[in-house]
Structure formats: C-alpha cells, structure tokens
Amino acid sequence: MPYETGATVRLTREVQVTEKGTAGLPGPLFLGEGLMGIVTGSAQEASTAASEHVALFDEQVRGFQFDASASYLINDLRQKVIRASGGGAGSGTQTLYRVRFENGFVLDGLEEGWLARV
C-alpha cells in the first residue's frame, strides 16, 4: 500500500543504514523494528541508468543544509530526474520512502514492505 507524505508508519524489520543515510546496504548503524516515524517523501526507483542519474544528483546536493522550501524544490527536481531517466510506470519501478523517525533520524530508500501504517 503506498504511503502519502505525512503518513505515520513504523518499521516492520531491522534496517541497516549506509554511510550515505540510505537503507538496505551494509553500514555501521541499525534502526530497530517497531520504530515509528513520518513519511517525508517518496521516489520511484527505476532502472540502473535512472539510479545512476539520481545518485549523481544526490551527490551534488549532499552536505548542504536547506530550508523547507528549498528542500521541497530539491525533492521536486529529484523526482523530475527520475522521470526523465525512464522511471515511468511499468518499467520495473518500485517506490522508496524517506522517513523522519521519532528519534530524529531521517532515512531515505525504505522499501514499501519495510513499513506499516500506524
């Protein structure tokens, strides 16, 4: 079930965090099952080419602090990069979510099956 921005969710499994703040790949930190948070964004992950374009975009904006309106614009640009890279429906896409957890940690790249609506 897709989650809209602002939905309250909880983790349904332990998630390993990478040094880049994304989920799923080996890293030094785990977030525990049951941790609650709020969905702050989502993105369609598509083909390898699209993923490479998004990674390049993320690399260019990483490390900067943005106010809320600039963050919204950057997320919008990120979505446009995904769509322009062939991340349309029917091309093997999946929705990945960005969640701000109650402990203040923000994690990007959470798969839909790793979350449950609260």
MILOSE-472792 format. One record per residue: residue number from 1; x, y, z of N, C-alpha, C, CB in turn. Coordinates in nm, 2 decimals, always signed. Glycine has a CB too. Layout:
<recs>
+-----+--------+--------+--------+--------+--------+--------+--------+--------+--------+--------+--------+--------+
: num :    nxx :    nyy :    nzz :   caxx :   cayy :   cazz :    cxx :    cyy :    czz :   cbxx :   cbyy :   cbzz :
+-----+--------+--------+--------+--------+--------+--------+--------+--------+--------+--------+--------+--------+
: NUM :      X :      Y :      Z :      X :      Y :      Z :      X :      Y :      Z :      X :      Y :      Z :
...
+-----+--------+--------+--------+--------+--------+--------+--------+--------+--------+--------+--------+--------+
</recs>
This chain:
<recs>
+-----+--------+--------+--------+--------+--------+--------+--------+--------+--------+--------+--------+--------+
: num :    nxx :    nyy :    nzz :   caxx :   cayy :   cazz :    cxx :    cyy :    czz :   cbxx :   cbyy :   cbzz :
+-----+--------+--------+--------+--------+--------+--------+--------+--------+--------+--------+--------+--------+
:   1 :  +0.09 :  -0.12 :  +0.00 :  +0.00 :  +0.00 :  +0.00 :  +0.09 :  +0.12 :  +0.00 :  -0.10 :  +0.00 :  +0.12 :
:   2 :  +0.07 :  +0.21 :  -0.10 :  +0.16 :  +0.34 :  -0.10 :  +0.13 :  +0.43 :  +0.02 :  +0.13 :  +0.41 :  -0.23 :
:   3 :  +0.23 :  +0.50 :  +0.06 :  +0.22 :  +0.59 :  +0.18 :  +0.23 :  +0.73 :  +0.13 :  +0.32 :  +0.56 :  +0.29 :
:   4 :  +0.14 :  +0.82 :  +0.16 :  +0.15 :  +0.96 :  +0.13 :  +0.24 :  +1.03 :  +0.22 :  +0.01 :  +1.02 :  +0.12 :
:   5 :  +0.29 :  +1.15 :  +0.18 :  +0.37 :  +1.23 :  +0.27 :  +0.29 :  +1.27 :  +0.39 :  +0.42 :  +1.36 :  +0.19 :
:   6 :  +0.34 :  +1.26 :  +0.51 :  +0.27 :  +1.29 :  +0.63 :  +0.21 :  +1.17 :  +0.70 :  +0.17 :  +1.39 :  +0.61 :
:   7 :  +0.21 :  +1.05 :  +0.64 :  +0.16 :  +0.93 :  +0.70 :  +0.25 :  +0.88 :  +0.81 :  +0.14 :  +0.82 :  +0.59 :
:   8 :  +0.19 :  +0.84 :  +0.92 :  +0.27 :  +0.78 :  +1.03 :  +0.29 :  +0.63 :  +1.00 :  +0.20 :  +0.80 :  +1.17 :
:   9 :  +0.41 :  +0.59 :  +1.01 :  +0.45 :  +0.45 :  +0.98 :  +0.54 :  +0.40 :  +1.09 :  +0.52 :  +0.44 :  +0.84 :
:  10 :  +0.56 :  +0.26 :  +1.08 :  +0.66 :  +0.20 :  +1.17 :  +0.74 :  +0.10 :  +1.09 :  +0.59 :  +0.13 :  +1.29 :
:  11 :  +0.86 :  +0.07 :  +1.13 :  +0.95 :  -0.02 :  +1.06 :  +0.89 :  -0.16 :  +1.10 :  +1.09 :  -0.01 :  +1.11 :
:  12 :  +0.89 :  -0.25 :  +1.00 :  +0.84 :  -0.39 :  +1.02 :  +0.96 :  -0.48 :  +1.03 :  +0.75 :  -0.43 :  +0.91 :
:  13 :  +1.08 :  -0.43 :  +1.02 :  +1.20 :  -0.51 :  +1.03 :  +1.32 :  -0.42 :  +1.07 :  +1.24 :  -0.59 :  +0.90 :
:  14 :  +1.43 :  -0.48 :  +1.12 :  +1.55 :  -0.41 :  +1.14 :  +1.61 :  -0.36 :  +1.01 :  +1.66 :  -0.49 :  +1.22 :
:  15 :  +1.65 :  -0.24 :  +1.00 :  +1.71 :  -0.18 :  +0.88 :  +1.85 :  -0.14 :  +0.90 :  +1.62 :  -0.07 :  +0.83 :
:  16 :  +1.94 :  -0.19 :  +0.82 :  +2.08 :  -0.15 :  +0.83 :  +2.09 :  -0.02 :  +0.75 :  +2.17 :  -0.26 :  +0.77 :
:  17 :  +2.17 :  +0.08 :  +0.80 :  +2.19 :  +0.21 :  +0.74 :  +2.33 :  +0.22 :  +0.68 :  +2.16 :  +0.32 :  +0.85 :
:  18 :  +2.34 :  +0.28 :  +0.56 :  +2.47 :  +0.30 :  +0.50 :  +2.53 :  +0.43 :  +0.55 :  +2.45 :  +0.30 :  +0.35 :
:  19 :  +2.65 :  +0.46 :  +0.51 :  +2.72 :  +0.58 :  +0.55 :  +2.65 :  +0.70 :  +0.47 :  +2.86 :  +0.57 :  +0.52 :
:  20 :  +2.58 :  +0.67 :  +0.37 :  +2.51 :  +0.78 :  +0.29 :  +2.37 :  +0.81 :  +0.34 :  +2.51 :  +0.74 :  +0.15 :
:  21 :  +2.33 :  +0.74 :  +0.45 :  +2.20 :  +0.76 :  +0.51 :  +2.08 :  +0.70 :  +0.43 :  +2.17 :  +0.91 :  +0.51 :
:  22 :  +2.11 :  +0.59 :  +0.36 :  +2.01 :  +0.52 :  +0.29 :  +1.99 :  +0.38 :  +0.35 :  +2.04 :  +0.51 :  +0.14 :
:  23 :  +1.89 :  +0.31 :  +0.31 :  +1.86 :  +0.18 :  +0.38 :  +1.90 :  +0.07 :  +0.29 :  +1.71 :  +0.17 :  +0.40 :
:  24 :  +1.92 :  -0.05 :  +0.35 :  +1.93 :  -0.17 :  +0.28 :  +2.07 :  -0.23 :  +0.26 :  +1.87 :  -0.16 :  +0.16 :
:  25 :  +2.17 :  -0.14 :  +0.25 :  +2.31 :  -0.19 :  +0.23 :  +2.39 :  -0.19 :  +0.36 :  +2.37 :  -0.11 :  +0.12 :
:  26 :  +2.49 :  -0.27 :  +0.37 :  +2.57 :  -0.27 :  +0.49 :  +2.62 :  -0.14 :  +0.54 :  +2.68 :  -0.37 :  +0.48 :
:  27 :  +2.61 :  -0.11 :  +0.67 :  +2.65 :  +0.01 :  +0.73 :  +2.67 :  -0.01 :  +0.88 :  +2.56 :  +0.12 :  +0.70 :
:  28 :  +2.72 :  +0.09 :  +0.94 :  +2.75 :  +0.08 :  +1.09 :  +2.63 :  +0.10 :  +1.18 :  +2.85 :  +0.19 :  +1.12 :
:  29 :  +2.51 :  +0.12 :  +1.13 :  +2.40 :  +0.16 :  +1.22 :  +2.28 :  +0.08 :  +1.18 :  +2.37 :  +0.31 :  +1.22 :
:  30 :  +2.20 :  +0.03 :  +1.28 :  +2.07 :  -0.03 :  +1.25 :  +1.96 :  +0.05 :  +1.32 :  +2.07 :  -0.18 :  +1.31 :
:  31 :  +1.85 :  +0.05 :  +1.25 :  +1.73 :  +0.11 :  +1.32 :  +1.64 :  -0.01 :  +1.35 :  +1.65 :  +0.21 :  +1.22 :
:  32 :  +1.58 :  -0.02 :  +1.47 :  +1.51 :  -0.13 :  +1.51 :  +1.37 :  -0.14 :  +1.46 :  +1.51 :  -0.14 :  +1.66 :
:  33 :  +1.32 :  -0.27 :  +1.45 :  +1.19 :  -0.30 :  +1.42 :  +1.09 :  -0.23 :  +1.52 :  +1.16 :  -0.45 :  +1.42 :
:  34 :  +0.98 :  -0.17 :  +1.47 :  +0.88 :  -0.10 :  +1.55 :  +0.91 :  +0.05 :  +1.57 :  +0.88 :  -0.17 :  +1.68 :
:  35 :  +1.02 :  +0.10 :  +1.53 :  +1.05 :  +0.24 :  +1.54 :  +0.95 :  +0.32 :  +1.45 :  +1.20 :  +0.28 :  +1.49 :
:  36 :  +0.88 :  +0.42 :  +1.51 :  +0.78 :  +0.49 :  +1.44 :  +0.84 :  +0.62 :  +1.38 :  +0.66 :  +0.53 :  +1.53 :
:  37 :  +0.78 :  +0.67 :  +1.27 :  +0.82 :  +0.79 :  +1.20 :  +0.71 :  +0.84 :  +1.11 :  +0.95 :  +0.77 :  +1.13 :
:  38 :  +0.74 :  +0.95 :  +1.04 :  +0.65 :  +1.01 :  +0.95 :  +0.72 :  +1.02 :  +0.81 :  +0.61 :  +1.16 :  +1.00 :
:  39 :  +0.64 :  +0.98 :  +0.71 :  +0.69 :  +0.98 :  +0.57 :  +0.71 :  +1.13 :  +0.53 :  +0.59 :  +0.91 :  +0.47 :
:  40 :  +0.83 :  +1.16 :  +0.49 :  +0.85 :  +1.30 :  +0.44 :  +0.87 :  +1.31 :  +0.29 :  +0.98 :  +1.35 :  +0.51 :
:  41 :  +0.88 :  +1.19 :  +0.22 :  +0.89 :  +1.20 :  +0.08 :  +0.90 :  +1.06 :  +0.02 :  +1.01 :  +1.28 :  +0.04 :
:  42 :  +0.89 :  +1.05 :  -0.11 :  +0.90 :  +0.92 :  -0.18 :  +0.96 :  +0.94 :  -0.31 :  +0.76 :  +0.85 :  -0.19 :
:  43 :  +1.01 :  +0.84 :  -0.37 :  +1.06 :  +0.84 :  -0.51 :  +1.05 :  +0.71 :  -0.57 :  +1.21 :  +0.88 :  -0.50 :
:  44 :  +1.03 :  +0.71 :  -0.70 :  +1.03 :  +0.59 :  -0.78 :  +1.17 :  +0.55 :  -0.82 :  +0.94 :  +0.61 :  -0.91 :
:  45 :  +1.21 :  +0.43 :  -0.78 :  +1.34 :  +0.38 :  -0.82 :  +1.32 :  +0.30 :  -0.95 :  +1.41 :  +0.30 :  -0.71 :
:  46 :  +1.40 :  +0.33 :  -1.05 :  +1.38 :  +0.26 :  -1.17 :  +1.50 :  +0.18 :  -1.22 :  +1.35 :  +0.36 :  -1.28 :
:  47 :  +1.53 :  +0.19 :  -1.34 :  +1.64 :  +0.11 :  -1.40 :  +1.78 :  +0.16 :  -1.34 :  +1.64 :  +0.13 :  -1.55 :
:  48 :  +1.88 :  +0.09 :  -1.37 :  +2.01 :  +0.12 :  -1.33 :  +2.05 :  +0.26 :  -1.38 :  +2.12 :  +0.02 :  -1.38 :
:  49 :  +2.02 :  +0.29 :  -1.50 :  +2.05 :  +0.42 :  -1.56 :  +1.99 :  +0.53 :  -1.48 :  +2.01 :  +0.43 :  -1.71 :
:  50 :  +1.86 :  +0.51 :  -1.45 :  +1.79 :  +0.61 :  -1.37 :  +1.85 :  +0.63 :  -1.23 :  +1.64 :  +0.58 :  -1.35 :
:  51 :  +1.89 :  +0.51 :  -1.17 :  +1.95 :  +0.51 :  -1.04 :  +2.08 :  +0.59 :  -1.04 :  +1.97 :  +0.37 :  -0.99 :
:  52 :  +2.16 :  +0.57 :  -1.15 :  +2.29 :  +0.64 :  -1.16 :  +2.26 :  +0.79 :  -1.17 :  +2.36 :  +0.59 :  -1.28 :
:  53 :  +2.16 :  +0.83 :  -1.25 :  +2.13 :  +0.98 :  -1.26 :  +2.09 :  +1.04 :  -1.12 :  +2.02 :  +1.00 :  -1.36 :
:  54 :  +2.01 :  +0.96 :  -1.05 :  +1.96 :  +1.01 :  -0.92 :  +2.08 :  +1.02 :  -0.82 :  +1.85 :  +0.92 :  -0.86 :
:  55 :  +2.17 :  +0.92 :  -0.83 :  +2.29 :  +0.92 :  -0.74 :  +2.37 :  +1.04 :  -0.77 :  +2.37 :  +0.78 :  -0.76 :
:  56 :  +2.39 :  +1.07 :  -0.90 :  +2.47 :  +1.19 :  -0.94 :  +2.41 :  +1.31 :  -0.88 :  +2.48 :  +1.19 :  -1.09 :
:  57 :  +2.27 :  +1.32 :  -0.90 :  +2.20 :  +1.44 :  -0.84 :  +2.22 :  +1.45 :  -0.69 :  +2.05 :  +1.43 :  -0.88 :
:  58 :  +2.20 :  +1.34 :  -0.62 :  +2.21 :  +1.34 :  -0.48 :  +2.35 :  +1.38 :  -0.43 :  +2.18 :  +1.20 :  -0.42 :
:  59 :  +2.45 :  +1.33 :  -0.51 :  +2.59 :  +1.36 :  -0.47 :  +2.61 :  +1.51 :  -0.48 :  +2.69 :  +1.29 :  -0.57 :
:  60 :  +2.55 :  +1.58 :  -0.58 :  +2.57 :  +1.72 :  -0.60 :  +2.50 :  +1.81 :  -0.49 :  +2.51 :  +1.76 :  -0.73 :
:  61 :  +2.40 :  +1.76 :  -0.43 :  +2.33 :  +1.84 :  -0.32 :  +2.36 :  +1.79 :  -0.18 :  +2.18 :  +1.83 :  -0.35 :
:  62 :  +2.43 :  +1.68 :  -0.17 :  +2.46 :  +1.62 :  -0.04 :  +2.55 :  +1.72 :  +0.04 :  +2.53 :  +1.48 :  -0.05 :
:  63 :  +2.53 :  +1.72 :  +0.17 :  +2.62 :  +1.80 :  +0.25 :  +2.58 :  +1.95 :  +0.27 :  +2.76 :  +1.80 :  +0.20 :
:  64 :  +2.47 :  +1.99 :  +0.21 :  +2.42 :  +2.12 :  +0.23 :  +2.30 :  +2.12 :  +0.31 :  +2.39 :  +2.19 :  +0.09 :
:  65 :  +2.28 :  +2.23 :  +0.39 :  +2.16 :  +2.25 :  +0.47 :  +2.07 :  +2.34 :  +0.39 :  +2.19 :  +2.31 :  +0.61 :
:  66 :  +1.94 :  +2.30 :  +0.37 :  +1.84 :  +2.38 :  +0.30 :  +1.72 :  +2.40 :  +0.39 :  +1.80 :  +2.30 :  +0.17 :
:  67 :  +1.66 :  +2.52 :  +0.37 :  +1.54 :  +2.55 :  +0.44 :  +1.42 :  +2.46 :  +0.38 :  +1.50 :  +2.70 :  +0.44 :
:  68 :  +1.31 :  +2.47 :  +0.44 :  +1.20 :  +2.38 :  +0.40 :  +1.16 :  +2.40 :  +0.25 :  +1.08 :  +2.40 :  +0.49 :
:  69 :  +1.15 :  +2.52 :  +0.21 :  +1.10 :  +2.54 :  +0.07 :  +1.21 :  +2.50 :  -0.03 :  +1.07 :  +2.69 :  +0.05 :
:  70 :  +1.34 :  +2.52 :  +0.00 :  +1.44 :  +2.47 :  -0.09 :  +1.45 :  +2.32 :  -0.09 :  +1.58 :  +2.53 :  -0.04 :
:  71 :  +1.42 :  +2.25 :  +0.02 :  +1.42 :  +2.11 :  +0.03 :  +1.31 :  +2.05 :  -0.06 :  +1.40 :  +2.06 :  +0.17 :
:  72 :  +1.19 :  +2.12 :  -0.05 :  +1.08 :  +2.08 :  -0.14 :  +1.12 :  +2.09 :  -0.28 :  +0.95 :  +2.17 :  -0.11 :
:  73 :  +1.18 :  +2.20 :  -0.32 :  +1.22 :  +2.22 :  -0.46 :  +1.32 :  +2.12 :  -0.51 :  +1.28 :  +2.36 :  -0.48 :
:  74 :  +1.42 :  +2.08 :  -0.42 :  +1.52 :  +1.98 :  -0.45 :  +1.45 :  +1.85 :  -0.47 :  +1.63 :  +1.98 :  -0.34 :
:  75 :  +1.36 :  +1.81 :  -0.38 :  +1.29 :  +1.69 :  -0.39 :  +1.21 :  +1.68 :  -0.52 :  +1.19 :  +1.66 :  -0.27 :
:  76 :  +1.15 :  +1.79 :  -0.56 :  +1.08 :  +1.80 :  -0.69 :  +1.17 :  +1.78 :  -0.81 :  +1.00 :  +1.94 :  -0.70 :
:  77 :  +1.29 :  +1.84 :  -0.80 :  +1.39 :  +1.82 :  -0.91 :  +1.43 :  +1.68 :  -0.91 :  +1.51 :  +1.92 :  -0.88 :
:  78 :  +1.45 :  +1.62 :  -0.80 :  +1.49 :  +1.48 :  -0.79 :  +1.39 :  +1.39 :  -0.86 :  +1.51 :  +1.43 :  -0.64 :
:  79 :  +1.26 :  +1.42 :  -0.83 :  +1.15 :  +1.34 :  -0.90 :  +1.16 :  +1.36 :  -1.05 :  +1.02 :  +1.38 :  -0.84 :
:  80 :  +1.19 :  +1.48 :  -1.10 :  +1.19 :  +1.51 :  -1.24 :  +1.31 :  +1.43 :  -1.30 :  +1.21 :  +1.66 :  -1.26 :
:  81 :  +1.42 :  +1.42 :  -1.23 :  +1.54 :  +1.35 :  -1.28 :  +1.50 :  +1.20 :  -1.29 :  +1.66 :  +1.36 :  -1.18 :
:  82 :  +1.43 :  +1.15 :  -1.20 :  +1.38 :  +1.01 :  -1.20 :  +1.29 :  +0.99 :  -1.32 :  +1.31 :  +0.97 :  -1.07 :
:  83 :  +1.19 :  +1.08 :  -1.34 :  +1.10 :  +1.06 :  -1.45 :  +1.17 :  +1.07 :  -1.59 :  +0.99 :  +1.17 :  -1.45 :
:  84 :  +1.27 :  +1.17 :  -1.60 :  +1.34 :  +1.19 :  -1.72 :  +1.43 :  +1.07 :  -1.75 :  +1.42 :  +1.32 :  -1.72 :
:  85 :  +1.47 :  +1.00 :  -1.65 :  +1.57 :  +0.89 :  -1.67 :  +1.50 :  +0.76 :  -1.70 :  +1.65 :  +0.87 :  -1.55 :
:  86 :  +1.37 :  +0.76 :  -1.73 :  +1.30 :  +0.64 :  -1.76 :  +1.23 :  +0.57 :  -1.65 :  +1.39 :  +0.55 :  -1.83 :
:  87 :  +1.21 :  +0.64 :  -1.54 :  +1.15 :  +0.58 :  -1.42 :  +1.00 :  +0.58 :  -1.42 :  +1.19 :  +0.65 :  -1.30 :
:  88 :  +0.94 :  +0.57 :  -1.54 :  +0.79 :  +0.57 :  -1.55 :  +0.73 :  +0.44 :  -1.51 :  +0.75 :  +0.61 :  -1.69 :
:  89 :  +0.60 :  +0.44 :  -1.50 :  +0.53 :  +0.32 :  -1.46 :  +0.55 :  +0.21 :  -1.56 :  +0.38 :  +0.35 :  -1.44 :
:  90 :  +0.55 :  +0.09 :  -1.51 :  +0.57 :  -0.02 :  -1.60 :  +0.71 :  -0.06 :  -1.64 :  +0.49 :  +0.00 :  -1.72 :
:  91 :  +0.81 :  +0.02 :  -1.59 :  +0.94 :  -0.01 :  -1.63 :  +1.02 :  -0.08 :  -1.51 :  +1.01 :  +0.12 :  -1.67 :
:  92 :  +0.95 :  -0.16 :  -1.43 :  +1.02 :  -0.22 :  -1.32 :  +1.05 :  -0.13 :  -1.21 :  +1.15 :  -0.29 :  -1.37 :
:  93 :  +0.97 :  -0.03 :  -1.18 :  +0.99 :  +0.06 :  -1.07 :  +0.94 :  +0.01 :  -0.94 :  +0.93 :  +0.20 :  -1.11 :
:  94 :  +0.99 :  +0.07 :  -0.83 :  +0.94 :  +0.05 :  -0.70 :  +0.95 :  +0.18 :  -0.63 :  +1.02 :  -0.06 :  -0.62 :
:  95 :  +0.86 :  +0.20 :  -0.53 :  +0.85 :  +0.33 :  -0.46 :  +0.94 :  +0.31 :  -0.33 :  +0.71 :  +0.37 :  -0.42 :
:  96 :  +1.03 :  +0.40 :  -0.31 :  +1.12 :  +0.41 :  -0.20 :  +1.08 :  +0.53 :  -0.12 :  +1.27 :  +0.41 :  -0.23 :
:  97 :  +1.08 :  +0.52 :  +0.02 :  +1.03 :  +0.63 :  +0.10 :  +1.14 :  +0.69 :  +0.19 :  +0.92 :  +0.58 :  +0.19 :
:  98 :  +1.12 :  +0.82 :  +0.22 :  +1.21 :  +0.89 :  +0.31 :  +1.12 :  +0.91 :  +0.44 :  +1.26 :  +1.03 :  +0.25 :
:  99 :  +1.18 :  +0.87 :  +0.55 :  +1.10 :  +0.88 :  +0.68 :  +1.18 :  +0.95 :  +0.79 :  +1.06 :  +0.73 :  +0.73 :
: 100 :  +1.12 :  +1.04 :  +0.86 :  +1.18 :  +1.10 :  +0.98 :  +1.13 :  +1.03 :  +1.10 :  +1.15 :  +1.26 :  +0.98 :
: 101 :  +1.22 :  +0.96 :  +1.17 :  +1.18 :  +0.88 :  +1.28 :  +1.17 :  +0.96 :  +1.41 :  +1.28 :  +0.76 :  +1.30 :
: 102 :  +1.10 :  +0.90 :  +1.51 :  +1.08 :  +0.97 :  +1.63 :  +1.21 :  +1.00 :  +1.71 :  +0.99 :  +0.89 :  +1.72 :
: 103 :  +1.31 :  +0.93 :  +1.68 :  +1.44 :  +0.96 :  +1.74 :  +1.52 :  +1.07 :  +1.67 :  +1.53 :  +0.84 :  +1.75 :
: 104 :  +1.46 :  +1.13 :  +1.56 :  +1.52 :  +1.24 :  +1.48 :  +1.60 :  +1.20 :  +1.36 :  +1.60 :  +1.32 :  +1.57 :
: 105 :  +1.62 :  +1.07 :  +1.35 :  +1.70 :  +1.02 :  +1.23 :  +1.61 :  +1.02 :  +1.11 :  +1.75 :  +0.87 :  +1.26 :
: 106 :  +1.66 :  +1.06 :  +1.00 :  +1.59 :  +1.06 :  +0.87 :  +1.66 :  +0.96 :  +0.78 :  +1.59 :  +1.20 :  +0.80 :
: 107 :  +1.58 :  +0.86 :  +0.73 :  +1.64 :  +0.76 :  +0.64 :  +1.56 :  +0.76 :  +0.51 :  +1.62 :  +0.62 :  +0.71 :
: 108 :  +1.64 :  +0.75 :  +0.40 :  +1.59 :  +0.75 :  +0.27 :  +1.61 :  +0.61 :  +0.21 :  +1.66 :  +0.86 :  +0.18 :
: 109 :  +1.53 :  +0.58 :  +0.12 :  +1.54 :  +0.45 :  +0.05 :  +1.47 :  +0.33 :  +0.11 :  +1.69 :  +0.42 :  +0.04 :
: 110 :  +1.37 :  +0.36 :  +0.20 :  +1.30 :  +0.25 :  +0.26 :  +1.20 :  +0.19 :  +0.16 :  +1.23 :  +0.30 :  +0.39 :
: 111 :  +1.20 :  +0.06 :  +0.15 :  +1.11 :  -0.01 :  +0.06 :  +0.97 :  -0.01 :  +0.13 :  +1.15 :  -0.15 :  +0.03 :
: 112 :  +0.87 :  -0.02 :  +0.05 :  +0.73 :  -0.02 :  +0.10 :  +0.70 :  -0.13 :  +0.19 :  +0.63 :  -0.02 :  -0.02 :
: 113 :  +0.76 :  -0.25 :  +0.17 :  +0.73 :  -0.37 :  +0.25 :  +0.80 :  -0.36 :  +0.39 :  +0.78 :  -0.49 :  +0.18 :
: 114 :  +0.89 :  -0.26 :  +0.40 :  +0.96 :  -0.24 :  +0.53 :  +0.88 :  -0.15 :  +0.63 :  +1.10 :  -0.18 :  +0.51 :
: 115 :  +0.77 :  -0.10 :  +0.58 :  +0.69 :  -0.01 :  +0.66 :  +0.55 :  -0.06 :  +0.67 :  +0.69 :  +0.13 :  +0.59 :
: 116 :  +0.49 :  -0.02 :  +0.78 :  +0.35 :  -0.05 :  +0.81 :  +0.28 :  +0.08 :  +0.86 :  +0.33 :  -0.17 :  +0.91 :
: 117 :  +0.16 :  +0.10 :  +0.82 :  +0.08 :  +0.22 :  +0.86 :  +0.05 :  +0.21 :  +1.01 :  -0.04 :  +0.24 :  +0.77 :
: 118 :  +0.06 :  +0.31 :  +1.08 :  +0.02 :  +0.31 :  +1.23 :  -0.12 :  +0.36 :  +1.24 :  +0.12 :  +0.40 :  +1.31 :
+-----+--------+--------+--------+--------+--------+--------+--------+--------+--------+--------+--------+--------+
</recs>
